[in-house]
């Protein structure tokens, strides 16, 4: 098997670039939510109540069980967790490749 190089782990393990991007976004958002929950310094039960989810659901998030969360579900959790709205920026890949 030839050695292949990938720009991210998601590109290596997912079948399409779209699936890889979805996983990358989910992982990033999960990390942000988990970091914010850790900053609260609350028990998982209290933090879960604040987020409107069960403690086992929050535990899945904190432990990075990415396949148990859709991007939609994470966006819904982000408002109570992050205390604001999300901002996504589209980066034109053709410009990134030209600069490389």
MOPAC internal coordinates of N, CA, C and O (Angstrom, degrees):
PM7 1SCF
backbone

  N    0.0000 0     0.00 0     0.00 0    0    0    0
  C    1.4523 1     0.00 0     0.00 0    1    0    0
  C    1.5252 1   108.76 1     0.00 0    2    1    0
  O    1.2310 1   120.22 1   -49.26 1    3    2    1
  N    1.3056 1   117.19 1   130.74 1    3    2    1
  C    1.4629 1   122.24 1  -178.87 1    5    3    2
  C    1.5159 1   110.28 1   -72.98 1    6    5    3
  O    1.2310 1   121.07 1   -31.03 1    7    6    5
  N    1.3255 1   115.57 1   148.97 1    7    6    5
  C    1.4607 1   120.32 1   175.72 1    9    7    6
  C    1.5185 1   108.69 1   -76.34 1   10    9    7
  O    1.2310 1   121.01 1   -57.29 1   11   10    9
  N    1.3106 1   115.67 1   122.71 1   11   10    9
  C    1.4551 1   120.98 1   176.60 1   13   11   10
  C    1.5116 1   108.45 1  -109.48 1   14   13   11
  O    1.2310 1   121.00 1   -31.41 1   15   14   13
  N    1.3331 1   115.69 1   148.59 1   15   14   13
  C    1.4524 1   121.29 1   176.70 1   17   15   14
  C    1.5224 1   107.90 1  -113.41 1   18   17   15
  O    1.2310 1   121.69 1   -42.74 1   19   18   17
  N    1.3158 1   114.37 1   137.26 1   19   18   17
  C    1.4591 1   120.41 1  -178.77 1   21   19   18
  C    1.5157 1   108.77 1  -125.17 1   22   21   19
  O    1.2310 1   121.23 1   -29.81 1   23   22   21
  N    1.3300 1   115.25 1   150.19 1   23   22   21
  C    1.4609 1   119.96 1  -179.99 1   25   23   22
  C    1.5247 1   111.93 1   -74.15 1   26   25   23
  O    1.2310 1   119.90 1   159.33 1   27   26   25
  N    1.3246 1   117.80 1   -20.67 1   27   26   25
  C    1.4642 1   121.17 1   176.07 1   29   27   26
  C    1.5176 1   109.13 1  -153.87 1   30   29   27
  O    1.2310 1   121.20 1   -17.94 1   31   30   29
  N    1.3114 1   115.31 1   162.06 1   31   30   29
  C    1.4579 1   120.06 1   177.68 1   33   31   30
  C    1.5215 1   110.37 1   -61.83 1   34   33   31
  O    1.2310 1   120.28 1   147.06 1   35   34   33
  N    1.3198 1   117.07 1   -32.94 1   35   34   33
  C    1.4634 1   120.10 1  -178.75 1   37   35   34
  C    1.5136 1   110.74 1   -66.33 1   38   37   35
  O    1.2310 1   119.75 1   142.87 1   39   38   37
  N    1.3132 1   118.08 1   -37.13 1   39   38   37
  C    1.4679 1   120.61 1   176.77 1   41   39   38
  C    1.5251 1   110.86 1   -64.72 1   42   41   39
  O    1.2310 1   120.67 1   149.75 1   43   42   41
  N    1.3253 1   116.32 1   -30.25 1   43   42   41
  C    1.4592 1   120.53 1  -179.38 1   45   43   42
  C    1.5266 1   112.38 1   -74.64 1   46   45   43
  O    1.2310 1   120.36 1   145.94 1   47   46   45
  N    1.3283 1   116.92 1   -34.06 1   47   46   45
  C    1.4677 1   117.98 1  -172.56 1   49   47   46
  C    1.5270 1   114.60 1  -105.30 1   50   49   47
  O    1.2310 1   119.71 1   165.74 1   51   50   49
  N    1.3051 1   118.16 1   -14.26 1   51   50   49
  C    1.4640 1   120.08 1   179.80 1   53   51   50
  C    1.5246 1   110.24 1   -97.03 1   54   53   51
  O    1.2310 1   120.82 1   -23.73 1   55   54   53
  N    1.3229 1   116.03 1   156.27 1   55   54   53
  C    1.4631 1   121.56 1  -175.21 1   57   55   54
  C    1.5209 1   113.99 1   -76.79 1   58   57   55
  O    1.2310 1   120.28 1   148.08 1   59   58   57
  N    1.3367 1   117.06 1   -31.92 1   59   58   57
  C    1.4633 1   119.58 1  -176.47 1   61   59   58
  C    1.5260 1   109.95 1  -131.12 1   62   61   59
  O    1.2310 1   120.25 1   -21.52 1   63   62   61
  N    1.3221 1   117.12 1   158.48 1   63   62   61
  C    1.4640 1   119.88 1   175.35 1   65   63   62
  C    1.5269 1   112.53 1   -60.00 1   66   65   63
  O    1.2310 1   120.39 1   147.60 1   67   66   65
  N    1.3243 1   116.86 1   -32.40 1   67   66   65
  C    1.4620 1   120.54 1   179.71 1   69   67   66
  C    1.5303 1   110.84 1   -67.63 1   70   69   67
  O    1.2310 1   120.47 1   137.33 1   71   70   69
  N    1.3156 1   116.70 1   -42.67 1   71   70   69
  C    1.4628 1   120.16 1   177.05 1   73   71   70
  C    1.5220 1   110.75 1   -64.42 1   74   73   71
  O    1.2310 1   120.63 1   140.05 1   75   74   73
  N    1.3164 1   116.41 1   -39.95 1   75   74   73
  C    1.4643 1   120.65 1   179.50 1   77   75   74
  C    1.5245 1   110.73 1   -63.61 1   78   77   75
  O    1.2310 1   120.41 1   138.25 1   79   78   77
  N    1.3250 1   116.81 1   -41.75 1   79   78   77
  C    1.4689 1   120.54 1   179.44 1   81   79   78
  C    1.5212 1   110.98 1   -66.37 1   82   81   79
  O    1.2310 1   120.30 1   140.19 1   83   82   81
  N    1.3169 1   117.04 1   -39.81 1   83   82   81
  C    1.4515 1   120.56 1   177.46 1   85   83   82
  C    1.5255 1   110.42 1   -61.37 1   86   85   83
  O    1.2310 1   120.00 1   135.86 1   87   86   85
  N    1.3098 1   117.60 1   -44.14 1   87   86   85
  C    1.4613 1   121.35 1   179.01 1   89   87   86
  C    1.5286 1   110.97 1   -65.53 1   90   89   87
  O    1.2310 1   120.21 1   140.21 1   91   90   89
  N    1.3223 1   117.20 1   -39.79 1   91   90   89
  C    1.4674 1   120.45 1   178.98 1   93   91   90
  C    1.5242 1   110.71 1   -61.80 1   94   93   91
  O    1.2310 1   120.73 1   135.27 1   95   94   93
  N    1.3192 1   116.21 1   -44.73 1   95   94   93
  C    1.4632 1   120.20 1   178.92 1   97   95   94
  C    1.5244 1   111.38 1   -65.10 1   98   97   95
  O    1.2310 1   120.54 1   138.09 1   99   98   97
  N    1.3229 1   116.58 1   -41.91 1   99   98   97
  C    1.4593 1   119.94 1   178.40 1  101   99   98
  C    1.5253 1   110.99 1   -61.77 1  102  101   99
  O    1.2310 1   120.52 1   135.03 1  103  102  101
  N    1.3244 1   116.62 1   -44.97 1  103  102  101
  C    1.4669 1   120.48 1  -179.62 1  105  103  102
  C    1.5267 1   110.75 1   -62.65 1  106  105  103
  O    1.2310 1   120.46 1   137.21 1  107  106  105
  N    1.3141 1   116.72 1   -42.79 1  107  106  105
  C    1.4690 1   120.20 1  -179.83 1  109  107  106
  C    1.5262 1   111.13 1   -64.03 1  110  109  107
  O    1.2310 1   120.35 1   134.59 1  111  110  109
  N    1.3116 1   116.94 1   -45.41 1  111  110  109
  C    1.4614 1   120.53 1  -178.93 1  113  111  110
  C    1.5257 1   111.11 1   -68.34 1  114  113  111
  O    1.2310 1   120.08 1   140.74 1  115  114  113
  N    1.3194 1   117.45 1   -39.26 1  115  114  113
  C    1.4709 1   120.22 1   176.27 1  117  115  114
  C    1.5225 1   110.56 1   -59.26 1  118  117  115
  O    1.2310 1   120.67 1   136.89 1  119  118  117
  N    1.3222 1   116.33 1   -43.11 1  119  118  117
  C    1.4609 1   120.65 1   179.58 1  121  119  118
  C    1.5159 1   112.22 1   -62.41 1  122  121  119
  O    1.2310 1   120.46 1   137.51 1  123  122  121
  N    1.3245 1   116.73 1   -42.49 1  123  122  121
  C    1.4702 1   120.69 1   179.59 1  125  123  122
  C    1.5256 1   110.82 1   -63.94 1  126  125  123
  O    1.2310 1   120.70 1   135.95 1  127  126  125
  N    1.3244 1   116.26 1   -44.05 1  127  126  125
  C    1.4621 1   119.73 1  -179.78 1  129  127  126
  C    1.5269 1   110.02 1   -65.56 1  130  129  127
  O    1.2310 1   120.08 1   134.25 1  131  130  129
  N    1.3173 1   117.46 1   -45.75 1  131  130  129
  C    1.4661 1   121.02 1  -179.99 1  133  131  130
  C    1.5237 1   110.99 1   -61.55 1  134  133  131
  O    1.2310 1   119.98 1   139.72 1  135  134  133
  N    1.3262 1   117.64 1   -40.28 1  135  134  133
  C    1.4682 1   120.93 1   177.83 1  137  135  134
  C    1.5212 1   110.92 1   -62.20 1  138  137  135
  O    1.2310 1   120.34 1   137.32 1  139  138  137
  N    1.3280 1   116.96 1   -42.68 1  139  138  137
  C    1.4593 1   120.61 1  -179.23 1  141  139  138
  C    1.5299 1   110.65 1   -66.37 1  142  141  139
  O    1.2310 1   120.45 1   138.10 1  143  142  141
  N    1.3091 1   116.74 1   -41.90 1  143  142  141
  C    1.4612 1   120.45 1   178.48 1  145  143  142
  C    1.5272 1   109.82 1   -61.29 1  146  145  143
  O    1.2310 1   119.88 1   138.64 1  147  146  145
  N    1.3196 1   117.83 1   -41.36 1  147  146  145
  C    1.4690 1   121.72 1   178.01 1  149  147  146
  C    1.5283 1   110.87 1   -61.99 1  150  149  147
  O    1.2310 1   120.36 1   142.60 1  151  150  149
  N    1.3343 1   116.92 1   -37.40 1  151  150  149
  C    1.4696 1   120.97 1   178.09 1  153  151  150
  C    1.5211 1   111.74 1   -62.86 1  154  153  151
  O    1.2310 1   120.18 1   149.27 1  155  154  153
  N    1.3200 1   117.27 1   -30.73 1  155  154  153
  C    1.4584 1   120.54 1  -179.83 1  157  155  154
  C    1.5213 1   111.73 1   -62.88 1  158  157  155
  O    1.2310 1   119.90 1   150.54 1  159  158  157
  N    1.3223 1   117.79 1   -29.46 1  159  158  157
  C    1.4579 1   120.98 1  -179.80 1  161  159  158
  C    1.5168 1   114.03 1    68.00 1  162  161  159
  O    1.2310 1   120.55 1  -156.43 1  163  162  161
  N    1.3079 1   116.56 1    23.57 1  163  162  161
  C    1.4648 1   121.63 1  -179.08 1  165  163  162
  C    1.5241 1   109.94 1   -99.01 1  166  165  163
  O    1.2310 1   120.98 1   -15.01 1  167  166  165
  N    1.3123 1   115.73 1   164.99 1  167  166  165
  C    1.4586 1   119.51 1   171.99 1  169  167  166
  C    1.5236 1   108.27 1   -67.46 1  170  169  167
  O    1.2310 1   121.01 1   -18.41 1  171  170  169
  N    1.3227 1   115.67 1   161.59 1  171  170  169
  C    1.4625 1   118.54 1   177.69 1  173  171  170
  C    1.5266 1   111.08 1   -61.62 1  174  173  171
  O    1.2310 1   120.13 1   144.73 1  175  174  173
  N    1.3155 1   117.36 1   -35.27 1  175  174  173
  C    1.4635 1   120.51 1   179.92 1  177  175  174
  C    1.5278 1   110.75 1   -62.84 1  178  177  175
  O    1.2310 1   120.50 1   132.01 1  179  178  177
  N    1.3304 1   116.66 1   -47.99 1  179  178  177
  C    1.4685 1   120.47 1   179.79 1  181  179  178
  C    1.5230 1   110.15 1   -64.77 1  182  181  179
  O    1.2310 1   120.32 1   134.54 1  183  182  181
  N    1.3303 1   117.00 1   -45.46 1  183  182  181
  C    1.4670 1   120.69 1   179.97 1  185  183  182
  C    1.5256 1   110.68 1   -62.11 1  186  185  183
  O    1.2310 1   120.32 1   139.17 1  187  186  185
  N    1.3258 1   116.98 1   -40.83 1  187  186  185
  C    1.4628 1   120.37 1   178.63 1  189  187  186
  C    1.5242 1   110.49 1   -62.14 1  190  189  187
  O    1.2310 1   120.28 1   138.22 1  191  190  189
  N    1.3250 1   117.07 1   -41.78 1  191  190  189
  C    1.4611 1   120.63 1   177.57 1  193  191  190
  C    1.5333 1   110.62 1   -61.21 1  194  193  191
  O    1.2310 1   120.54 1   139.51 1  195  194  193
  N    1.3202 1   116.58 1   -40.49 1  195  194  193
  C    1.4667 1   120.31 1   178.75 1  197  195  194
  C    1.5270 1   111.92 1   -64.38 1  198  197  195
  O    1.2310 1   120.85 1   147.37 1  199  198  197
  N    1.3196 1   115.99 1   -32.63 1  199  198  197
  C    1.4642 1   120.89 1   179.85 1  201  199  198
  C    1.5274 1   112.85 1   -86.54 1  202  201  199
  O    1.2310 1   120.61 1   166.19 1  203  202  201
  N    1.3249 1   116.44 1   -13.81 1  203  202  201
  C    1.4533 1   119.90 1  -178.28 1  205  203  202
  C    1.5215 1   113.49 1    78.59 1  206  205  203
  O    1.2310 1   120.63 1  -150.70 1  207  206  205
  N    1.3345 1   116.40 1    29.30 1  207  206  205
  C    1.4641 1   121.55 1   177.62 1  209  207  206
  C    1.5256 1   108.70 1  -128.17 1  210  209  207
  O    1.2310 1   120.64 1    -8.32 1  211  210  209
  N    1.3151 1   116.38 1   171.68 1  211  210  209
  C    1.4508 1   120.11 1   176.47 1  213  211  210
  C    1.5295 1   109.78 1   -80.08 1  214  213  211
  O    1.2310 1   120.95 1   -19.43 1  215  214  213
  N    1.3273 1   115.79 1   160.57 1  215  214  213
  C    1.4591 1   120.04 1   177.78 1  217  215  214
  C    1.5333 1   111.34 1   -61.99 1  218  217  215
  O    1.2310 1   118.74 1   138.19 1  219  218  217
  N    1.3553 1   120.00 1   -41.81 1  219  218  217
  C    1.4649 1   118.81 1   177.09 1  221  219  218
  C    1.5360 1   112.69 1   -61.82 1  222  221  219
  O    1.2310 1   120.76 1   145.39 1  223  222  221
  N    1.3319 1   116.16 1   -34.61 1  223  222  221
  C    1.4807 1   119.49 1   178.22 1  225  223  222
  C    1.5198 1   109.95 1   -66.02 1  226  225  223
  O    1.2310 1   120.11 1   136.65 1  227  226  225
  N    1.3114 1   117.39 1   -43.35 1  227  226  225
  C    1.4609 1   120.87 1   177.24 1  229  227  226
  C    1.5227 1   110.29 1   -63.96 1  230  229  227
  O    1.2310 1   120.06 1   140.44 1  231  230  229
  N    1.3148 1   117.49 1   -39.56 1  231  230  229
  C    1.4534 1   121.42 1   177.92 1  233  231  230
  C    1.5299 1   110.76 1   -59.88 1  234  233  231
  O    1.2310 1   120.26 1   139.72 1  235  234  233
  N    1.3221 1   117.10 1   -40.28 1  235  234  233
  C    1.4691 1   120.72 1   175.83 1  237  235  234
  C    1.5222 1   110.96 1   -59.14 1  238  237  235
  O    1.2310 1   120.63 1   137.49 1  239  238  237
  N    1.3160 1   116.41 1   -42.51 1  239  238  237
  C    1.4575 1   120.69 1  -179.83 1  241  239  238
  C    1.5282 1   110.74 1   -65.67 1  242  241  239
  O    1.2310 1   120.66 1   130.27 1  243  242  241
  N    1.3171 1   116.35 1   -49.73 1  243  242  241
  C    1.4625 1   121.24 1  -177.25 1  245  243  242
  C    1.5279 1   111.10 1   -61.21 1  246  245  243
  O    1.2310 1   120.55 1   145.69 1  247  246  245
  N    1.3230 1   116.55 1   -34.31 1  247  246  245
  C    1.4600 1   120.85 1  -178.78 1  249  247  246
  C    1.5246 1   112.99 1   -90.49 1  250  249  247
  O    1.2310 1   120.27 1  -168.91 1  251  250  249
  N    1.3248 1   117.09 1    11.09 1  251  250  249
  C    1.4626 1   121.41 1   171.42 1  253  251  250
  C    1.5099 1   115.90 1    70.48 1  254  253  251
  O    1.2310 1   119.89 1  -151.56 1  255  254  253
  N    1.2956 1   117.81 1    28.44 1  255  254  253
  C    1.4701 1   120.87 1   178.41 1  257  255  254
  C    1.5307 1   108.85 1   -79.25 1  258  257  255
  O    1.2310 1   121.90 1  -105.73 1  259  258  257
  N    1.3058 1   113.97 1    74.27 1  259  258  257
  C    1.4603 1   122.70 1  -170.02 1  261  259  258
  C    1.5198 1   113.31 1   -60.87 1  262  261  259
  O    1.2310 1   119.81 1   146.82 1  263  262  261
  N    1.3193 1   117.96 1   -33.18 1  263  262  261
  C    1.4592 1   120.22 1  -178.27 1  265  263  262
  C    1.5170 1   113.25 1   -70.32 1  266  265  263
  O    1.2310 1   119.94 1   171.80 1  267  266  265
  N    1.3145 1   117.72 1    -8.20 1  267  266  265
  C    1.4612 1   120.87 1   178.60 1  269  267  266
  C    1.5258 1   112.29 1   -93.41 1  270  269  267
  O    1.2310 1   120.39 1  -177.27 1  271  270  269
  N    1.3498 1   116.85 1     2.73 1  271  270  269
  C    1.4602 1   120.86 1  -177.62 1  273  271  270
  C    1.5177 1   110.68 1  -131.91 1  274  273  271
  O    1.2310 1   121.00 1   -49.20 1  275  274  273
  N    1.3095 1   115.69 1   130.80 1  275  274  273
  C    1.4622 1   120.25 1   170.95 1  277  275  274
  C    1.5270 1   107.83 1   -85.49 1  278  277  275
  O    1.2310 1   121.08 1   -16.53 1  279  278  277
  N    1.2917 1   115.54 1   163.47 1  279  278  277
  C    1.4608 1   119.64 1   175.59 1  281  279  278
  C    1.5243 1   109.64 1   -61.27 1  282  281  279
  O    1.2310 1   120.62 1   141.83 1  283  282  281
  N    1.3194 1   116.42 1   -38.17 1  283  282  281
  C    1.4664 1   121.75 1   177.18 1  285  283  282
  C    1.5204 1   111.87 1   -57.98 1  286  285  283
  O    1.2310 1   120.65 1   132.21 1  287  286  285
  N    1.3264 1   116.36 1   -47.79 1  287  286  285
  C    1.4672 1   120.48 1  -179.06 1  289  287  286
  C    1.5246 1   110.60 1   -62.32 1  290  289  287
  O    1.2310 1   120.13 1   141.08 1  291  290  289
  N    1.3160 1   117.36 1   -38.92 1  291  290  289
  C    1.4650 1   120.50 1  -179.77 1  293  291  290
  C    1.5211 1   111.84 1   -69.75 1  294  293  291
  O    1.2310 1   120.54 1   142.89 1  295  294  293
  N    1.3176 1   116.57 1   -37.11 1  295  294  293
  C    1.4684 1   119.78 1   175.76 1  297  295  294
  C    1.5272 1   109.24 1   -61.89 1  298  297  295
  O    1.2310 1   120.33 1   138.61 1  299  298  297
  N    1.3288 1   116.98 1   -41.39 1  299  298  297
  C    1.4669 1   120.50 1   178.95 1  301  299  298
  C    1.5241 1   111.98 1   -64.50 1  302  301  299
  O    1.2310 1   119.80 1   145.49 1  303  302  301
  N    1.3187 1   117.98 1   -34.51 1  303  302  301
  C    1.4655 1   121.39 1   178.14 1  305  303  302
  C    1.5245 1   112.42 1   -76.90 1  306  305  303
  O    1.2310 1   120.42 1   157.35 1  307  306  305
  N    1.3040 1   116.80 1   -22.65 1  307  306  305
  C    1.4688 1   119.56 1  -173.10 1  309  307  306
  C    1.5215 1   113.09 1   -67.52 1  310  309  307
  O    1.2310 1   119.66 1   146.81 1  311  310  309
  N    1.2977 1   118.26 1   -33.19 1  311  310  309
  C    1.4773 1   119.43 1  -178.37 1  313  311  310
  C    1.5236 1   111.96 1   -62.43 1  314  313  311
  O    1.2310 1   119.04 1   125.40 1  315  314  313
  N    1.3401 1   119.43 1   -54.60 1  315  314  313
  C    1.4702 1   117.13 1   177.73 1  317  315  314
  C    1.5243 1   112.67 1   -67.42 1  318  317  315
  O    1.2310 1   120.11 1   149.39 1  319  318  317
  N    1.3076 1   117.40 1   -30.61 1  319  318  317
  C    1.4700 1   119.68 1  -176.74 1  321  319  318
  C    1.5168 1   112.18 1   -77.31 1  322  321  319
  O    1.2310 1   120.87 1   136.32 1  323  322  321
  N    1.3122 1   115.95 1   -43.68 1  323  322  321
  C    1.4678 1   119.61 1  -172.99 1  325  323  322
  C    1.5221 1   112.82 1   -97.86 1  326  325  323
  O    1.2310 1   120.33 1   166.59 1  327  326  325
  N    1.3187 1   116.97 1   -13.41 1  327  326  325
  C    1.4596 1   120.55 1   174.60 1  329  327  326
  C    1.5136 1   114.77 1    67.94 1  330  329  327
  O    1.2310 1   120.06 1  -138.11 1  331  330  329
  N    1.2770 1   117.49 1    41.89 1  331  330  329
  C    1.4556 1   121.08 1   178.71 1  333  331  330
  C    1.5115 1   109.53 1  -178.86 1  334  333  331
  O    1.2310 1   121.04 1    24.73 1  335  334  333
  N    1.3084 1   115.61 1  -155.27 1  335  334  333
  C    1.4602 1   118.38 1   177.80 1  337  335  334
  C    1.5232 1   109.44 1  -116.08 1  338  337  335
  O    1.2310 1   121.41 1   -22.73 1  339  338  337
  N    1.3098 1   114.90 1   157.27 1  339  338  337
  C    1.4593 1   120.78 1   179.41 1  341  339  338
  C    1.5186 1   110.14 1   -81.58 1  342  341  339
  O    1.2310 1   121.59 1   -28.63 1  343  342  341
  N    1.3012 1   114.56 1   151.37 1  343  342  341
  C    1.4560 1   120.34 1   174.58 1  345  343  342
  C    1.5154 1   107.29 1  -131.15 1  346  345  343
  O    1.2310 1   120.79 1   -61.04 1  347  346  345
  N    1.3162 1   116.10 1   118.96 1  347  346  345
  C    1.4516 1   120.74 1   176.77 1  349  347  346
  C    1.5181 1   108.43 1  -106.15 1  350  349  347
  O    1.2310 1   120.94 1   -38.87 1  351  350  349
  N    1.3038 1   115.81 1   141.13 1  351  350  349
  C    1.4516 1   121.13 1   176.56 1  353  351  350
  C    1.5177 1   108.47 1  -118.71 1  354  353  351
  O    1.2310 1   120.59 1   -46.28 1  355  354  353
  N    1.2988 1   116.48 1   133.72 1  355  354  353
  C    1.4473 1   121.39 1   177.61 1  357  355  354
  C    1.5210 1   108.09 1   -91.20 1  358  357  355
  O    1.2310 1   121.16 1   -52.58 1  359  358  357
  N    1.3274 1   115.38 1   127.42 1  359  358  357
  C    1.4594 1   120.24 1   178.44 1  361  359  358
  C    1.5110 1   108.19 1  -110.61 1  362  361  359
  O    1.2310 1   120.69 1   -54.27 1  363  362  361
  N    1.2999 1   116.28 1   125.73 1  363  362  361
  C    1.4556 1   122.47 1  -178.15 1  365  363  362
  C    1.5263 1   109.53 1   -73.89 1  366  365  363
  O    1.2310 1   120.49 1   -66.98 1  367  366  365
  N    1.3315 1   116.67 1   113.02 1  367  366  365
  C    1.4597 1   121.32 1  -177.85 1  369  367  366
  C    1.5191 1   112.40 1   -63.59 1  370  369  367
  O    1.2310 1   119.86 1   148.82 1  371  370  369
  N    1.3382 1   117.87 1   -31.18 1  371  370  369
  C    1.4593 1   119.22 1  -178.78 1  373  371  370
  C    1.5327 1   110.49 1   -65.01 1  374  373  371
  O    1.2310 1   120.13 1   146.19 1  375  374  373
  N    1.3225 1   117.36 1   -33.81 1  375  374  373
  C    1.4660 1   120.21 1   177.31 1  377  375  374
  C    1.5199 1   110.47 1   -71.88 1  378  377  375
  O    1.2310 1   120.13 1   141.33 1  379  378  377
  N    1.3414 1   117.36 1   -38.67 1  379  378  377
  C    1.4649 1   121.08 1   178.67 1  381  379  378
  C    1.5204 1   110.37 1   -63.16 1  382  381  379
  O    1.2310 1   119.87 1   137.58 1  383  382  381
  N    1.3266 1   117.85 1   -42.42 1  383  382  381
  C    1.4632 1   121.57 1  -179.56 1  385  383  382
  C    1.5202 1   110.89 1   -66.80 1  386  385  383
  O    1.2310 1   120.34 1   143.25 1  387  386  385
  N    1.3216 1   116.96 1   -36.75 1  387  386  385
  C    1.4627 1   120.75 1  -179.73 1  389  387  386
  C    1.5256 1   111.13 1   -67.07 1  390  389  387
  O    1.2310 1   120.52 1   148.58 1  391  390  389
  N    1.3426 1   116.60 1   -31.42 1  391  390  389
  C    1.4643 1   120.14 1  -178.57 1  393  391  390
  C    1.5326 1   111.43 1   -80.51 1  394  393  391
  O    1.2310 1   120.05 1   161.93 1  395  394  393
  N    1.3292 1   117.51 1   -18.07 1  395  394  393
  C    1.4683 1   120.75 1  -177.19 1  397  395  394
  C    1.5162 1   113.00 1   -76.67 1  398  397  395
  O    1.2310 1   120.10 1   180.00 1  399  398  397

